[in-house]
């Protein structure tokens, strides 16, 4: 099929690399542009939930994922003195709880995808991978999409896939401004690498979570025991002045967590020196359609459910599998392929995006009393006498995650 169509993928993250891999396997010539100067390493832990496990199996990713799988055995909720108040092993709720039974860092999953791309046989589609570049201008007609890149180069493509995340520039250029589609859900989230704080009290492989009024602090162990990932979220009204201003973001975190217990002082002290500080809105993307003409969106650019759902990676990989499969099935009819992709994925997205505002509120009790009630409820829910209830909940979660996948040639 090589030479039949040329596809441009905007974004070299999980969604972009997953769809590029499947397109190349189908013999479709693919160009990927990624704004970063190279592959993004490290990053937050991501997990395989719902249909993404089956998709990863079909894509042949599981051996690579297994090699990089994080040793995350569960989550423990602690109070200000670091005392465990509720424990959730990874296997609780059938591996679909706060910690899934397959966890891998975002950078390592990206590396697995890039390794698979590098190992493709010669008869695959032709790959042109461009780091440090992005779309500056995009125009389309009935026959082609003309793209001018920031590097000054210009090219024509048959199709463009926008896999460039929550703040997608492809979406803004083709569908409209960010404000039309991105819904702020009432909180901000940040994460960064820190020296492992003394006195966490955490067992090997366990994530510690410390709720305080209006905010939540978590410490996730890294493969290197000398470092950990700090994950902070706080519930406040939207503040546009925070966008792109690292100093203001860190000042907000310090203000919101001032006087907090556990290992918060150590986290705040290390924050300014963190090499990978990340901060953004907890937001959801809702669009009436994911395609326009010869341009289609994928992953967070199309349907971000927010980090609270824990399903961003599942949607990215599942969506990539479906979109590439449908394009390979009808390469001469992109409209039909785009429609089928949306028809297949939209029900899963709708289910995942339900109740995200409530999730934000529940995870950020506003008062000390609310924090104490949250810890008490979690303690009861995870206690031995409630095991029969958890069995029922696990079955319900399993039913919600059932999702029929079409078969495509690998």
C-alpha positions in Angstrom: 0.0 0.0 0.0 3.1 2.2 0.3 2.6 5.4 -1.8 -1.2 5.2 -1.8 -1.7 8.0 0.8 0.6 10.3 2.8 -0.3 11.0 6.4 1.1 13.7 8.7 0.9 13.0 12.4 1.3 16.1 14.6 2.6 15.0 18.0 5.2 12.4 19.0 3.6 11.3 22.2 1.8 8.0 23.0 -1.2 8.7 20.7 0.9 10.0 17.8 3.5 7.2 17.9 0.9 4.5 18.4 -1.1 5.6 15.3 2.2 6.0 13.3 3.2 2.5 14.2 -0.1 1.0 12.9 -0.1 3.2 9.8 3.4 2.1 8.9 2.5 -1.5 9.5 -0.3 -1.1 7.0 2.2 0.3 4.4 1.1 3.9 4.7 3.8 6.5 4.3 3.8 8.6 7.5 5.5 11.8 8.7 5.6 12.7 12.4 6.4 16.2 13.6 7.1 16.7 17.3 7.8 20.1 18.9 10.3 18.7 21.4 13.9 18.2 20.4 13.8 14.5 21.1 11.8 11.7 22.7 10.2 12.8 26.0 11.6 10.7 28.8 10.3 10.0 32.3 7.0 11.6 33.2 4.0 10.5 35.1 3.0 6.9 35.5 0.4 5.8 33.0 -1.6 2.6 33.0 -3.4 0.1 30.8 -7.1 0.0 31.6 -10.1 -1.3 29.9 -9.7 -2.2 26.2 -6.1 -0.8 26.0 -4.7 -4.0 27.4 -6.2 -6.0 24.6 -5.1 -3.4 22.1 -1.5 -3.5 23.5 -1.6 -7.3 23.1 -2.7 -7.1 19.5 -0.1 -4.4 18.7 2.7 -6.6 20.1 3.6 -4.1 22.8 3.2 -6.2 25.9 6.8 -7.7 26.0 8.3 -4.2 25.9 5.8 -2.9 28.5 6.6 -5.8 30.8 10.3 -4.9 30.6 9.6 -1.4 31.8 6.7 -2.1 34.1 6.8 -0.1 37.3 6.9 -1.8 40.7 3.6 -0.2 41.9 2.0 -2.6 44.4 -0.7 -0.3 45.8 -1.8 3.0 47.3 -1.9 4.0 50.9 -3.8 7.1 52.2 -2.0 8.8 55.1 -2.7 11.5 57.6 -0.6 14.5 58.6 1.7 12.2 60.7 2.2 9.7 57.9 0.0 7.1 59.5 -1.7 4.8 57.0 -5.5 5.1 57.1 -6.6 3.1 54.0 -4.7 0.6 51.8 -5.6 -0.3 48.2 -3.5 -3.0 46.7 -3.2 -2.9 42.9 -5.3 -6.1 42.6 -8.2 -4.5 44.5 -11.2 -3.8 42.2 -9.7 -6.1 39.6 -6.7 -3.9 38.8 -9.0 -1.0 37.8 -8.7 1.0 41.0 -6.5 4.0 41.7 -3.4 1.8 40.9 -3.8 -0.4 37.9 -2.0 -3.8 37.7 0.0 -2.5 34.6 1.8 0.7 35.3 4.6 2.2 33.2 6.1 5.7 32.9 4.9 7.8 30.0 8.4 8.1 28.6 9.0 4.3 28.8 5.8 3.6 27.0 6.8 6.1 24.3 10.1 4.3 24.0 8.4 0.9 23.6 6.4 2.4 20.7 9.5 4.0 19.1 11.4 0.7 19.4 8.6 -1.1 17.6 8.7 1.6 14.9 12.5 1.2 14.5 12.1 -2.6 14.2 9.6 -2.5 11.3 10.5 -4.5 8.2 11.5 -2.8 5.0 8.2 -3.4 3.3 6.4 -1.1 5.8 5.4 2.4 5.0 8.1 5.1 4.7 8.7 7.1 7.9 9.8 10.7 8.1 10.3 11.7 11.8 11.0 15.4 12.5 11.8 16.5 16.0 12.0 20.2 16.9 9.3 21.1 14.3 5.6 21.8 14.2 2.8 23.0 12.0 2.8 26.8 11.5 0.0 27.0 9.0 -2.4 24.4 7.5 -4.9 24.8 4.6 -6.9 22.1 3.0 -9.2 21.5 0.0 -11.0 18.5 -1.5 -7.8 16.8 -2.6 -4.9 17.7 -0.2 -3.7 19.4 2.9 -0.9 21.9 2.5 1.3 22.4 5.5 3.9 25.0 6.3 6.2 24.1 9.2 7.9 26.2 11.7 11.3 25.2 10.1 10.2 26.9 6.9 9.6 23.7 5.0 6.3 23.1 3.1 4.7 19.9 2.1 1.4 18.4 0.9 -0.3 15.5 2.6 -3.5 13.5 1.9 -4.5 13.5 5.6 -3.4 15.1 8.9 -3.8 13.6 12.3 -3.7 16.0 15.3 -2.3 14.1 18.2 -0.8 17.1 20.0 -2.5 16.9 23.3 -4.9 19.0 25.5 -3.6 22.3 24.1 -3.7 21.1 20.5 -2.6 23.7 18.0 -4.0 21.5 15.2 -7.4 21.7 16.8 -7.1 25.5 17.2 -6.1 25.9 13.5 -8.8 23.7 12.0 -11.7 23.6 14.4 -11.6 26.8 16.5 -10.1 28.3 19.6 -9.3 26.3 22.7 -12.2 27.9 24.7 -14.8 26.2 22.5 -13.8 22.7 23.5 -11.7 22.7 26.6 -13.7 22.7 29.9 -11.8 23.5 33.1 -12.9 21.1 35.8 -12.0 23.1 38.9 -8.4 22.0 39.7 -4.8 22.2 38.7 -2.3 19.3 38.8 1.5 19.3 38.9 4.2 16.7 39.1 8.0 16.6 39.3 10.9 14.5 40.4 12.3 15.0 43.8 15.0 13.3 46.0 13.0 10.7 48.0 12.0 12.5 51.2 13.1 10.9 54.5 10.2 9.6 56.7 7.6 8.8 54.1 6.9 5.6 55.9 6.0 4.0 52.5 6.6 0.3 51.8 8.5 -0.7 48.6 6.3 -0.1 45.6 3.5 1.7 47.4 2.2 5.2 46.5 1.4 7.5 49.4 -1.5 9.9 49.2 -2.0 12.7 51.7 -5.3 14.7 51.4 -5.3 18.3 52.9 -8.2 20.8 52.6 -8.6 21.7 49.0 -5.5 19.8 47.8 -4.0 16.3 47.5 -0.3 15.4 47.7 1.1 12.1 46.5 4.5 10.5 46.4 5.2 7.8 43.9 8.4 5.7 44.1 10.7 5.7 41.1 12.7 2.7 39.9 15.7 4.5 41.4 15.0 4.5 45.2 16.9 7.8 45.5 14.2 9.7 43.7 10.4 9.8 43.7 7.7 11.6 41.8 5.7 14.2 43.7 2.1 14.7 42.4 0.1 17.6 43.6 -3.4 18.8 42.8 -5.4 21.7 44.1 -8.9 22.9 43.6 -9.3 26.6 42.8 -11.1 28.8 40.3 -9.5 29.0 36.8 -6.7 31.5 36.7 -5.4 32.3 33.2 -2.4 34.1 34.6 -0.9 30.7 35.6 -0.6 29.5 32.1 3.1 29.3 31.1 4.3 31.0 34.3 6.4 28.5 36.3 7.1 30.9 39.1 3.4 31.7 39.6 2.5 28.0 39.5 5.1 27.1 42.1 4.0 30.1 44.3 0.4 28.8 44.1 1.5 25.3 45.2 3.5 26.7 48.2 0.6 29.0 49.2 -1.9 26.2 49.0 0.2 23.7 50.9 1.8 26.0 53.5 1.7 24.4 57.0 0.8 20.9 55.7 2.3 17.8 57.4 3.7 14.4 56.3 6.6 15.1 53.8 5.1 18.2 52.2 7.9 20.6 53.5 10.6 18.4 51.8 8.5 18.3 48.6 8.2 22.1 48.6 11.9 22.6 49.3 12.8 20.4 46.3 10.3 21.8 43.9 12.3 24.8 42.6 15.2 22.5 41.6 13.0 19.9 39.9 14.3 19.3 36.3 10.9 18.2 35.0 8.3 20.4 36.7 5.0 20.1 34.9 1.8 22.0 35.7 -1.6 22.2 33.9 -5.3 22.4 34.3 -7.5 19.4 35.1 -9.6 19.7 32.0 -11.9 17.8 29.7 -12.2 18.1 25.9 -15.7 17.7 24.4 -16.2 18.2 20.6 -19.3 17.5 18.5 -17.0 16.0 15.8 -13.4 14.9 15.7 -12.7 15.4 12.0 -13.1 18.2 9.5 -12.3 17.5 5.9 -9.0 15.8 5.7 -8.0 16.5 9.3 -8.8 14.3 12.3 -8.0 14.5 16.0 -6.7 11.8 18.3 -6.1 11.3 22.0 -6.3 14.2 24.4 -6.6 16.6 21.4 -10.0 15.1 20.6 -11.4 13.7 23.8 -9.3 14.3 26.9 -11.2 13.0 29.9 -8.9 14.7 32.5 -6.2 13.0 34.6 -8.9 12.1 37.1 -10.3 9.4 34.9 -7.0 7.4 34.6 -8.1 6.6 31.1 -6.0 9.0 29.0 -3.5 6.3 27.8 -6.4 3.8 27.2 -8.1 6.3 24.9 -4.9 7.2 23.1 -3.9 3.6 22.3 -7.4 2.4 21.6 -8.1 5.4 19.4 -4.9 5.0 17.5 -5.6 1.3 16.9 -9.1 2.1 15.6 -8.1 5.1 13.4 -5.2 3.4 11.8 -7.3 0.2 11.3 -10.1 2.1 9.6 -7.7 4.1 7.4 -6.0 0.9 6.3 -9.3 -0.7 5.5 -10.5 2.2 3.3 -7.5 4.3 2.3 -9.3 5.8 -0.7 -12.2 6.9 1.5 -11.0 8.9 4.5 -14.4 10.2 5.3 -15.7 6.7 5.9 -12.6 5.8 7.9 -13.0 8.9 10.1 -16.7 8.3 10.6 -16.1 4.6 11.6 -13.3 5.6 14.0 -15.6 8.1 15.8 -18.6 5.7 15.7 -16.5 3.0 17.4 -14.7 5.2 20.0 -17.3 7.7 20.9 -19.3 5.4 23.3 -16.2 4.7 25.3 -15.3 8.4 25.5 -18.9 9.3 26.6 -18.7 6.7 29.4 -15.3 7.8 30.6 -16.1 11.5 30.7 -19.2 11.0 32.9 -18.9 12.5 36.4 -15.5 14.0 36.1 -16.5 17.2 37.9 -17.7 15.0 40.8 -14.4 13.1 40.8 -12.5 16.4 41.2 -14.7 17.5 44.2 -14.5 14.1 45.9 -10.7 14.0 45.6 -10.3 17.5 47.1 -12.4 17.9 50.2 -12.5 21.6 51.2 -12.3 21.4 55.0 -10.4 19.5 57.7 -13.6 17.7 58.6 -14.1 16.7 55.0 -10.5 15.3 54.9 -11.2 13.3 58.0 -14.5 11.9 56.6 -12.8 11.0 53.4 -10.0 9.0 55.2 -12.6 7.3 57.4 -14.8 6.3 54.4 -11.8 5.0 52.5 -10.7 3.0 55.6 -14.1 1.4 55.9 -14.3 0.7 52.1 -11.0 -1.1 52.1 -11.5 -3.0 55.3 -11.9 -6.8 55.5 -15.6 -6.9 56.4 -16.4 -5.0 53.2 -14.7 -7.6 50.9 -18.1 -8.9 49.5 -19.0 -5.3 48.5 -15.7 -4.8 46.8 -16.3 -8.1 44.8 -19.6 -6.6 43.6 -18.0 -3.3 42.7 -15.2 -5.1 40.8 -17.8 -6.9 38.7 -19.6 -3.6 38.0 -16.3 -2.0 37.0 -15.6 -4.9 34.7 -18.9 -4.6 33.0 -18.4 -0.8 32.5 -15.0 -1.5 30.9 -16.3 -4.2 28.4 -15.7 -2.8 24.9 -15.9 -4.8 21.7 -12.8 -4.3 19.5 -12.9 -4.9 15.7 -10.1 -7.1 14.3 -7.6 -5.5 12.0 -4.6 -7.2 10.3 -1.4 -6.5 12.2 
